[in-house]
Amino acid sequence: MKLIYTLLFLSITQLASAQSRHTISIQSGVFHSYFDQTPLVNFNYTSKDEGIFHGVHLGSVGIDYAYQINPKNSVAVEYTRLVNNYKEIWADHRMGDVCSRDLRTLYLKYQRRNSIFKKTSLIYGSGISFRYGETYLFTSSSHYTHSYNERNMALNAFVGLDHQLTNQLSAFYKFDLRSVLYYVNHEELNEYPQFHPNYPNRFDLSLKVGLSFHF
């Protein structure tokens, strides 16, 4: 009987250890700065008669899966979607100003964790990401727009804090800087350069907040 209890205890211990290696996170990009005068906070600026939030809601959401290699190091894959419409905030605009975005980003990254307080850790790391979708630009003083397919590869670096709430749940926030290395759609961008004097910008600085579930 003691042998059975011992084996059961070891099995539970191993299971708990294995479970702690996996983390699923949900997050929102509270702001994205593209350094192009579009609004900093990620709200959709649409009609106040639309939707349960009257046309104003966060336009950036994502999900992340991480596998913990050891207590300090992990690898992760992340998928995010950003949908923002800026038509309502432009009292005046110039040719090349961004009218709206619909972007999806796949992100492979390495993350390191260092404990700085009892339940708070510094998280930082880097990775590569691929972004695809569409961006619409104003092409005249009227509301005529021209769309560009987003296809680019980028290098990311991030830093933030993770706060442990329970053994299975933590909250985090982090700054993530994305810098484009290669535009897959460079031929399309070179075709009508007069339509986008202020686009594209290779940088995207975001503040992401979310919850992590450890198992």
C-alpha positions in Angstrom: 0.0 0.0 0.0 2.9 2.4 0.8 4.3 1.7 -2.6 1.0 2.6 -4.3 0.8 5.9 -2.3 4.4 6.7 -3.1 3.8 6.0 -6.8 0.7 8.1 -6.7 2.5 11.0 -5.0 5.3 10.9 -7.6 2.8 10.8 -10.4 0.9 13.9 -9.1 4.2 15.7 -8.5 5.4 15.0 -12.1 2.0 16.0 -13.5 2.1 19.3 -11.6 5.6 19.9 -12.8 4.6 19.1 -16.4 1.5 21.3 -16.2 3.5 24.4 -15.1 5.3 24.3 -18.4 2.4 25.6 -20.4 0.9 29.1 -20.5 -2.0 30.5 -22.5 -2.4 34.3 -22.5 -5.1 36.6 -23.7 -4.2 40.2 -24.3 -5.2 43.5 -25.7 -2.9 46.1 -27.3 -4.1 49.2 -25.3 -2.1 51.4 -27.6 -0.1 51.2 -30.7 2.1 54.1 -31.8 3.0 54.0 -35.5 4.7 57.4 -35.3 2.3 58.7 -38.1 -0.1 60.9 -36.1 -2.9 58.2 -35.9 -4.5 58.0 -32.4 -2.4 56.4 -29.7 -5.1 54.5 -27.9 -6.6 51.5 -29.8 -10.3 52.5 -30.1 -12.4 52.0 -33.2 -13.9 55.4 -34.0 -17.2 54.5 -35.7 -20.8 55.7 -35.4 -22.1 56.1 -31.8 -25.2 54.4 -33.0 -23.4 51.1 -33.7 -22.7 48.2 -31.4 -23.1 47.6 -27.7 -20.2 49.9 -26.9 -21.7 52.6 -29.1 -18.9 52.3 -31.7 -16.0 52.6 -29.3 -14.1 49.5 -28.3 -10.6 48.2 -28.1 -9.4 47.3 -31.6 -6.4 45.1 -30.8 -6.7 41.6 -29.3 -4.4 38.5 -29.2 -3.7 35.1 -27.9 -0.3 33.6 -26.9 0.9 30.1 -26.2 4.2 29.7 -24.3 6.2 26.6 -23.5 8.6 26.9 -20.5 12.0 25.3 -21.1 13.2 25.9 -17.6 12.2 28.3 -14.7 13.7 31.3 -16.5 13.4 30.6 -20.2 10.5 29.9 -22.6 9.5 30.0 -26.2 6.1 31.3 -27.5 4.0 31.8 -30.5 1.5 34.7 -30.6 -1.4 35.7 -32.9 -2.9 39.2 -32.8 -5.5 41.1 -34.8 -5.8 44.9 -35.0 -8.8 46.6 -36.6 -8.9 50.4 -36.4 -10.9 53.0 -38.3 -9.6 56.6 -38.2 -12.1 58.4 -40.5 -14.0 60.0 -37.7 -10.9 61.6 -36.0 -9.6 63.4 -39.1 -11.0 67.0 -39.1 -8.5 67.5 -41.9 -6.1 65.1 -43.6 -3.3 65.0 -46.1 -2.6 62.6 -48.9 -1.0 59.5 -47.4 -2.6 59.7 -44.0 -3.9 56.4 -42.7 -7.6 56.0 -42.9 -8.0 52.5 -41.4 -6.1 49.3 -40.6 -7.0 45.6 -40.6 -3.8 43.7 -39.6 -2.9 40.2 -38.4 0.4 39.4 -36.9 2.1 36.0 -36.3 4.9 36.2 -33.8 7.6 33.6 -32.7 9.6 34.7 -29.7 12.0 33.8 -26.9 11.2 35.1 -23.4 13.3 35.3 -20.2 11.9 35.8 -16.7 13.7 37.2 -13.7 12.1 37.5 -10.3 12.4 41.0 -8.8 9.8 40.7 -6.0 8.0 37.8 -4.3 5.2 37.6 -6.8 6.5 40.0 -9.6 8.9 39.1 -12.4 10.6 41.1 -15.1 9.9 39.6 -18.5 11.8 40.4 -21.6 12.9 38.9 -24.9 12.9 39.2 -28.7 11.5 37.4 -31.7 10.5 37.7 -35.4 7.0 38.4 -36.7 5.1 38.3 -40.0 2.3 40.8 -40.5 -0.4 40.6 -43.2 -3.7 42.5 -43.9 -4.7 45.8 -45.4 -4.1 49.5 -44.8 -6.2 52.2 -46.3 -4.8 55.6 -47.1 -6.3 58.9 -48.1 -5.2 59.8 -51.6 -6.9 63.2 -52.0 -8.6 66.0 -50.0 -11.9 64.0 -50.5 -12.5 60.7 -48.7 -11.2 58.6 -51.6 -8.9 55.9 -50.3 -6.4 53.5 -51.7 -5.7 50.1 -50.0 -2.3 48.4 -49.7 -1.7 44.8 -48.8 0.4 44.5 -45.6 3.1 41.9 -46.1 6.2 42.3 -44.0 8.8 40.6 -41.8 10.0 42.3 -38.6 12.2 42.0 -35.6 10.5 42.5 -32.2 11.9 43.3 -28.7 9.8 43.5 -25.6 10.0 44.2 -21.8 7.4 44.2 -19.1 6.2 42.9 -15.7 4.3 39.8 -14.8 2.3 39.7 -11.5 1.4 36.3 -10.0 -2.2 36.3 -8.8 -2.6 32.6 -8.0 -0.5 29.5 -8.9 -2.5 29.2 -12.2 -3.2 32.9 -13.0 -1.0 36.0 -13.5 -1.5 39.5 -15.0 1.1 41.2 -17.2 1.8 44.3 -19.2 4.7 44.8 -21.6 6.1 47.2 -24.1 6.7 45.6 -27.5 8.7 47.4 -30.3 8.3 46.1 -33.8 10.7 47.1 -36.6 10.1 46.0 -40.1 13.1 44.4 -41.8 11.6 43.4 -45.2 8.5 44.5 -47.1 7.2 41.5 -49.0 4.9 43.8 -51.0 7.7 46.3 -51.9 6.7 46.2 -55.6 3.2 47.3 -54.8 4.6 50.1 -52.6 6.9 51.3 -55.4 4.1 51.4 -58.0 2.4 54.6 -56.7 4.7 56.3 -54.3 2.9 59.6 -54.7 -0.2 58.1 -52.9 1.7 57.4 -49.7 4.3 60.1 -48.8 3.9 59.3 -45.1 3.6 55.5 -45.5 4.9 52.9 -44.7 6.5 53.5 -41.3 8.6 50.6 -40.2 8.0 51.0 -36.4 5.1 49.9 -34.1 5.4 50.5 -30.4 2.6 48.9 -28.4 1.6 48.4 -24.8 0.0 45.0 -24.3 -1.9 44.0 -21.1 -3.5 40.6 -20.4 -4.0 37.5 -18.3 -2.0 34.3 -18.3 -3.3 30.9 -17.4 -0.6 28.4 -16.4 -1.1 24.6 -16.6 
